[in-house]
Amino acid sequence: MLTRIDRLHCLDGTDAAAGVASGAFTSSQLAEACIERTLVRDDDIHAWTTFDPEMVRRQAAARDAEKPRGALHGVPVGIKDILSTEDLPTSYNSEHFQAHHPNIDAAVVSLLRGAGAIIFGKNDTVEFAVNGRRAKTRNPHDLNRTPGGSSSGSAAAVADYQVPLAIGTQTGGSVIRPASYCGVWGMKPTWNAVSAEGMKSCAPSIDTLGWYGRSARDIELLCEVLGIAAYEPGTPTSLSGARVAFCRSPVWDKAGQASRDALALCVDTLRACGAEVVFLELPERFVGLTAAHKVIMQSEMQSTFLPEYRALGEALYPELVATIRNDAGFSRADLRAAYDLAGECRARFDELALPYDAVLTPSAPEEAPFGLENTGSATFNRIWTLLHTPCINIPAATAPTGMPVGMTMTGARFTDRRTLATASLLDSALPGKNGFPR
Amino acid sequence: MLTRIDRLHCLDGTDAAAGVASGAFTSSQLAEACIERTLVRDDDIHAWTTFDPEMVRRQAAARDAEKPRGALHGVPVGIKDILSTEDLPTSYNSEHFQAHHPNIDAAVVSLLRGAGAIIFGKNDTVEFAVNGRRAKTRNPHDLNRTPGGSSSGSAAAVADYQVPLAIGTQTGGSVIRPASYCGVWGMKPTWNAVSAEGMKSCAPSIDTLGWYGRSARDIELLCEVLGIAAYEPGTPTSLSGARVAFCRSPVWDKAGQASRDALALCVDTLRACGAEVVFLELPERFVGLTAAHKVIMQSEMQSTFLPEYRALGEALYPELVATIRNDAGFSRADLRAAYDLAGECRARFDELALPYDAVLTPSAPEEAPFGLENTGSATFNRIWTLLHTPCINIPAATAPTGMPVGMTMTGARFTDRRTLATASLLDSALPGKNGFPR
């Protein structure tokens, strides 16, 4: 284990927690390394809307002065700035909410604090985690590229070694896409498996919390802390004999060469390790899920953003106003049909997926695009968000441009831990490309 | 219109708003009448966990000093104490949260304030709106009987003329049952049609806000304020030619004589007014919805109450601890099956219901039981909550005991306004039994 004090920010969450627990270093030393890294890098990366080193130091000192609370004792975690935190503002990266400061912790923040985590700061996000103002965040692998959105700061802060762990949210592709673009592990668990209380709502029937780390075991550690149990037996312990499906999904025509190559690399690696890899074609009905996602998201936003619209009206950004006013003209019959298609496909996908240890599918069309305005496409993520399935981004490959390219492992609802275990096994077998030291 | 200043608390919300708007009386005069009524009655009814007359007076004075904000300008509204309010604590009626005071308004509270409403106080509730500690609230029609739960204080405060309007929530039968027991109008709209942000989560896939009033038009007024539009055409303007189904639901064997009589009265009245009334039998699959509701509610509570469990452990009430620990042993396969049955039946019910202007069904097995410990049964409400359909309680009849007996009108998802219009037409045709002056 790395124990040079000035390199503690390079530890993953698991090693960081173990180091604090064993007394190899203090939470304050760990926090100081993360603070120093953040201060050095912040002008380039801009991963935070609010970052107060003194508050971090106070939390670390308090953790050092008390008995261990839990599995994350003394470990810094970043929080996307649409999740409320008792001691820091929650701005949604909106000009209208710069002074917004709910004095309560979101459920996920409460669980993290209960496990001893240090709330390191608020991660920049696309406005309201939807659209409008972009995060100022840049991709640590190439400052001229987007880190993806909307959980831009959460993914970039972890990729840049500023914090070992961070929390994001996903309604379309806002956890998995940034993970793919930034070359980190990301997880969107089964919908509603972690309480979204204290999160700014967008589309409650699909809004999902998620998290980032630099190792599979860190994703698992957060599963434990956030209550994602290994609900059911059947978790594979070896790729030999494992059964994995690969699914091109209905938007396969959007996959660029880098994602096609990464998928092929994963399939080849799985097969080389003795896994049975099967091609899974989704039924024709699934083609409608992308359109259904749009109807549901935009229709639900008419309710969730009504208070903001009543208070701010046309001062909100034009695209949001158009959505709230339903300029697209979605009827409630459209919405019922979208809900019913989603319900039907959820049941059907689980039937198809349950025989497999995981289902492999692209995380994004390609590596991160240039510029900060275009945060990339959620097209490969939306159907899984709508299907409520657990999704894990594996930082699987590197494109010829040198940029990371992720692959998603998904599966039936509530097979989160089985899916993660399979992803971890694949990761161990892949050529070492993600570049994160253990 | 009643305009005696000392009787202003007897006005419904619509007349109260009109009176303030026209200058017939001030918001302060209206508020004072409600305050006086509340102070006189509070020792008997106990509808509030927090009630601060000075804060009410300050709000009323502010409304009187400004231009009208909206449709509820100067009108007092009660708020169930699981919804956060910037200026009042939110205790969940839990001994562990007596000092809990989120400094932000729930979405519904924000919409109410935006329309000019006065937040009158926090209504007592069953602990966490689930179980455990009961509200201290008594039924205004008989102090020896329950007002129902969990929105006990909201329904009783409206029934007792302390406020014209109040907000509740429903995960099982917590809006409609108290409305039936207290003889007031209650509405649980289509799931997710009003943002639940700022509500203590219980089971997010079915948690639904609702509201109370003493007239159908007040329920409609709150629909307008809270963004429930008449999404689609087809709202009936007369019972003559209207088409109504009556549905005994899979739990009809639980209906006592009072509810059977009330259903017969409504059917007879509809027919006498020229409506076509058809018997709707639900398909066999719907029988499983009651068990599915239990699986979903209890499984989701394992996530939503995890922060409280981690912080408080066995200090929480035993039934909640057993639920969070999953002592019932529900598997995630059970949960998937429950979600899928719900999804299937949602689509099927809408198909069955859309040809009708509304579907009539009991609100409760019988009138309010004696005592405060037993808050009555949600058996007639759960399946509609799970189906996400709009439900409106009509204070339709009076039992031989003198207690009110409600009937529910429901319909396909998002036919809220059509269902309400049909309910209002039925109400106008029923013998005058609910006893509320206009």
Chai-1 contact restraints between the chains, C-beta under 6 A:
chainA,res_idxA,chainB,res_idxB,connection_type,confidence,min_distance_angstrom,max_distance_angstrom,comment,restraint_id
A,P102,B,I104,contact,1.0,0.0,6.0,A-B,restraint_1
A,N103,B,N103,contact,1.0,0.0,6.0,A-B,restraint_2
A,I104,B,P102,contact,1.0,0.0,6.0,A-B,restraint_3
A,A107,B,P307,contact,1.0,0.0,6.0,A-B,restraint_4
A,S110,B,P307,contact,1.0,0.0,6.0,A-B,restraint_5
A,L111,B,P307,contact,1.0,0.0,6.0,A-B,restraint_6
A,G114,B,R310,contact,1.0,0.0,6.0,A-B,restraint_7
A,N192,B,P204,contact,1.0,0.0,6.0,A-B,restraint_8
A,A193,B,S303,contact,1.0,0.0,6.0,A-B,restraint_9
A,V194,B,S303,contact,1.0,0.0,6.0,A-B,restraint_10
A,S195,B,S201,contact,1.0,0.0,6.0,A-B,restraint_11
A,S195,B,S303,contact,1.0,0.0,6.0,A-B,restraint_12
A,S195,B,T304,contact,1.0,0.0,6.0,A-B,restraint_13
A,E197,B,S201,contact,1.0,0.0,6.0,A-B,restraint_14
A,S201,B,S195,contact,1.0,0.0,6.0,A-B,restraint_15
A,S201,B,E197,contact,1.0,0.0,6.0,A-B,restraint_16
A,P204,B,N192,contact,1.0,0.0,6.0,A-B,restraint_17
A,G227,B,L306,contact,1.0,0.0,6.0,A-B,restraint_18
A,Y231,B,R332,contact,1.0,0.0,6.0,A-B,restraint_19
A,E232,B,R332,contact,1.0,0.0,6.0,A-B,restraint_20
A,S303,B,A193,contact,1.0,0.0,6.0,A-B,restraint_21
A,S303,B,V194,contact,1.0,0.0,6.0,A-B,restraint_22
A,S303,B,S195,contact,1.0,0.0,6.0,A-B,restraint_23
A,T304,B,S195,contact,1.0,0.0,6.0,A-B,restraint_24
A,L306,B,G227,contact,1.0,0.0,6.0,A-B,restraint_25
A,P307,B,A107,contact,1.0,0.0,6.0,A-B,restraint_26
A,P307,B,S110,contact,1.0,0.0,6.0,A-B,restraint_27
A,P307,B,L111,contact,1.0,0.0,6.0,A-B,restraint_28
A,R310,B,G114,contact,1.0,0.0,6.0,A-B,restraint_29
A,R332,B,Y231,contact,1.0,0.0,6.0,A-B,restraint_30
A,R332,B,E232,contact,1.0,0.0,6.0,A-B,restraint_31
A,R332,B,F414,contact,1.0,0.0,6.0,A-B,restraint_32
A,R336,B,D350,contact,1.0,0.0,6.0,A-B,restraint_33
A,R336,B,R413,contact,1.0,0.0,6.0,A-B,restraint_34
A,D340,B,A347,contact,1.0,0.0,6.0,A-B,restraint_35
A,G343,B,G343,contact,1.0,0.0,6.0,A-B,restraint_36
A,A347,B,D340,contact,1.0,0.0,6.0,A-B,restraint_37
A,D350,B,R336,contact,1.0,0.0,6.0,A-B,restraint_38
A,R413,B,R336,contact,1.0,0.0,6.0,A-B,restraint_39
A,F414,B,R332,contact,1.0,0.0,6.0,A-B,restraint_40
